[in-house]
Amino acid sequence: MLVDQARIVVRGGAGGNGCVSFRREKYVPRGGPDGGPGGDGGDVWLVADRSLKGLNAFRFNRVWEADRGRHGQGSNCAGRDGDDLVVRVPPGTVVLATDDQRLLADLVHEGDRYLAAAGGKGGRGNTSFATSTHQAPRESEPGVPGEERALLLELKTIADVGLIGYPNAGKSTLIARISAARPRIADYPFTTLEPHLGVVDLGQYRGFVVADIPGLIEGAHAGHGLGIKFLRHVERTRVLVHLVDVSEMTGRDPVRDLEVINGELRAFSAALADKPQVVAATKIDTRPAPGRLRALHDHCAARGVPFHAISSVSGEGIRDLLETLWPMVRDAEEGADAPAKEDTPFT
């Protein structure tokens, strides 16, 4: 099961206490103070690691605490600093504050780091308090507690192309046809319960990543069906492929299906609704009534939306669809990626 949302608590390690000690050696009658400082507590870092695919590590482990600093000792020995705690998350993880949903970090690329909780400073030993008029201080400082924060982690799948549409529109069948992904495929709604990724190879060093997003239905923004919990996974996509079932078995109007899902996108996010979109009429191998296919084609042509009629079973129209997507993905990447990488303050 893919876990794409988790609430965790992170704590930096506490600093070690400073030491009160005096030098006592033979033939050294006035050795003076020699208490060392405590060590600093370790920090908690969130680091993007592409070997991870979900937030499953946080399903049962909710508290992550770094190592504390050791206390200072005599002979001016400082306490050892606590070790940092590195918490690995999949690329695409968004870090939010749980209290006000404020964006704290967006770990998109491999190796991106975010300081989630700073460790506390170690306290000073009595050596630090010695002066010419206060030569035998018995003061020291306790270590400072580490920072503690409650965080909400959300995973937004990183893909170039997102497949959207009603349940059983053929999304899983299509991604299985064009990539090595093998999602579960069945003839009942909501077979797909979590996003699946597939890599499309067009040859000549051309390729892109496709995400199969679980089906939406009318009223998804109000929580109907699977709701809109998976729409966060298409927020990062560059292009949307809207699959519309034109077979007569659904009993629905393909044009209305298209507009209903687009309405759900707009209800979730205007930016998501404005993404470049390609409409793919699926299951044409079932020989639907010509009027259904023509009505959908004309509707898309009137709005300037690229249209393809495909069959994931026979492969008809698949190559043309992929060749249409490649330049759209490439142009969107060149136009949007470079500024976003430079502006991020989290790395």
N, C-alpha and C positions, 0 to 999 in steps of 0.2 A: 504494500500500500504506500503510495506516495504521500508524504506529509509535506504540505506546502505552507503551513502557518504554525508558529510556535511562540509561546510566551516564556521568557526565561528571566532569571535574575543573575546578574554578574556582580562579583565583588572583587575589588583589588585586595591584595594582601596587606595586612596591617604592618606598620613599621615596628621594628624592635625597640625595646626600651633602652635608654642610656644607662650606663653603669656608674655606681658610686663606689669608688675603690681608692685606696692609698697604697703607695709603694712602701713595702716593708721588707727591707733586706738588711743583712748584717753589715755593719759599718756604714749604713746610710740612715742616720738618725732622723733626718727630715726629708724623707723621700717625696712627699707631696702627693697630690691627687694623680691618679692614672686610670680613671674610668673611661672606657671607650664608648663611642656612639653605637646606637642600634642600627641594624641594616634596614634598607628600604624594602617595602613590600613589593611583590611582583605585580605587573600590569596584566589585564585581560585584553587580548587582541582577538578580533574576528578577522579571519583570513579566507579569501575565496580560493577554493580548491576544486578544480574541474573533475577530480575523481569521484566527487560526491554528486548525487542526482536529486536528493531531497533533504528535508530537515528531519529525517527519521531519528537522528541521534538525540534530538531534543524532546522526543515523545515522552520519555519517562525520566530523563535527567533534566531537571528544570533549573538547578542552581549550579553555577560555575564560579569557583573561587580560586584565585591565584595563591601562591605560596606566601607565607608571612616572612618578614625579615627576622633574623635572629637577634637576641639581645646582646648589648655590648658587654665586654668583660674587662677585667683588670689588665694591667700592663699595656694600657692604651690599645687593646685589641678591639677592633670594630666588629660588630655583628655581621654575619654574611647576609647579602641581599637575597630576598626571595626570588624564586624563579618565575618568569613570566608564564602565563597560561595562554596557549594558542588554541583558539576554538575554530575549527575549520567548518566552513559553510559552502554550499554550492554557488558558483557564479550566478548572478542574477538575484541574489538575496538583498532585500531592502530592509534596513534597520530603522524602526520607528520607536519613539517614546510612547509608552503605554498610556500615560496620563492625558496627553493632548494630541497624540497621533502625529507629532512633529517628526519630519524626516531627519534622521541623523546621519545615515550613510547609505550609499547605493553601491554594492560590491559587484560590479559587472564583469570585470576581467580577472583572469587567473593572477593570483598574487596580490590583488587589492587588499589593503589592510585598514582596519578601523580600531582605534583605541576605545574599547567599550567601557573600561573602568580602570582608573589609575590607582596604583598602589600607594599606600601611605608612606610618609617620610619617617626615617628612624629618629629617635630622640637623641639629644646630646648627652654625653656623659659628663661627670663632674669636672673633668679636665678643662672643658670648654668654659667653665665658670670661674676659673682661677684668675685672680688679678693680683697686683702688687699689694693691695690692702685687704684682699680676701684670699688668703693663700691655702686655706683648707676648706674648700666648699663641700657641702654635703648635698648640693642640689643636682638634680638630673631631670631629664625630660622623658615622659612616656612616648611611646611610638604613636604616630597618627593613624587612626583607622583608615582602611582603604575605602575608595569610593564604591558605593553600591547603587545599582540602577536596575530598574525593571524595563525590559525591552520586548518589543514585538517584532519577530522576524517573519517576513513574507517572501516567498520564493516566486519570482516572475520568470517563467521559462524564457530562455534566450533562443529565439528562432528567427529566421528571415521571413518565413511564410507561415501564416496561421490558417488552418482549415476550420471554417465555421459553417453552421447550418443546423437545420432541424435534426432531431434524432433519426437515425436510419437514412440519412441523406447520402451515405456512401463515403464518409470521411475516412473511416478506418480501412475500408477496402482500397481507397485511393492511395493512402500512405503505404499500405502493404504492397501495392502495385509498383510504386515509384521508388521505394527504398527497401532497406533490409529490415525495417521495423515490422514486428509481428503482433499487432494489437489483437485483442479478442474481437471476433466478428460473429454476430448472430442477428436473427431476424426479429428482434424485439427492441423497444426503445431503451435508451440509456445503457447500452451494452458497455460503452466506454465510460469508466468512472474516474479516470485520471488522464492527464495529458500524456501523449506519446510523441517522441521525437524521431525523425528519420532524416537521413542525409541523402540528397538527390545528387547523382553524378551524371552530368550531361556530356562529359568528355571534354578534351581540350582545356583542362584545368578550370572548368566551369562547374560550379555546384553551389548548393545552398541547403539550409536546414529547414525542415518543415515540421510544424507542430499540429498534431491532431487534438483539437479542443472538444471536450464532451459537449453534446448537443444542447442547444438552447431551445426554449419554447416561448410562446407568448406569455407575458407576465413574469419572465425570469427576473426582471429588475425588482419585482415585489416578492421574490422568493419562491416562485412556482417552479416545479421540476427540480433541477439541480441548482436553481437560482443563478446568481452571477458570480459565484465564488471562483469559477475558473477563468473569468474574463481578464483577471490580472495577468494571465499567462499570454494573452495576445497583445498586451499593451506595448511590449518591446518589439513585436514583429514589424517588419517594414511593409509587407504587402498582405492583404487578406484575400483568400480564395473562398468565395461564398458558394457552397454547394447547394443546389436546389434539385430536389427529386421531381422529375417530370413524368414519372410513371403514373398510370391511372389508379394504382392500388392505394395510394394515399387518400384519394378523394378530396384533396385540397387543391386550391388554385396556386400554381407556382409563383405567379406574380405577387400574390398576397403573402406567400411564405417569405419571399425575398424582402418585402417591405416590413414585415413583422420583425424579422431578425435585425434588420437595419435600425428599426425603432428601438429595439432593446439595446443596441450598441450606443445609440444616442442618449438613451436614458442613463447608461453607465458612465459614458465619457464622450464629450464632443470631439476630443482629439482622436479617440479610437474610431469614431464614426467617419472622420475625415481621412483616414488612411487610404492609400490606393487600394482599389478592390478589383478583382476579376470574378465574374460570375461563370460558374460551370454547371451546365444542366447535366445531371447524372442519370444513369440507368437508361440510356437511349437504346440499349440492346433489347429492352422490353417492347420496343416499337410503340411508343406512346402516340396518342392522337396528334396529328400534325399541328392542330390549332394550339395545343398547350405549349409546344416548343416554339412556335412562331410568336405567340403572345409574349413569352419571356424574352425572346430575341429582340422584338420590337421595343419592348420596355427598356432594355439595356441600351439599345442603339439610340433611343431618344435622349438618354442621359449620358451618353458618351462613355459607358462602362464596357470594357472588353468582355466579350462573350465567347464561350466555347461549349460545344456539346460533346460529352465524353461518355465512355463506358469503361469502367475499371475492370470489368470482366473480360471484354474482348480487346481492350487496349485502344479502341477507336478514339481519336482526338487527344490522347494523352500527350503525345510528343509535342503537338502544336501548343497545348496549354503550358507545358514546361518551357518551351522556347519563348513564349510570351512573358513568363514570369522572370526569366533570367535578367533581361535588361532593366526591368522594373526594380528588381532587388539591387542590382549593381548601381543604378542611378540613385536610389534611396540611400544606399550605404555611403556613396561618395558625397552626397549632399548633407547628410545628417551626422555621420559618425565623428568626423574630425573635430568640430567645435565642442561636441559633448564631452570628448575625452579631455580636452584642455581645460574645460571649466570645472571639472569635478574637484571638490576640495577634500576628498576623503582618502586619497592615496598618499 
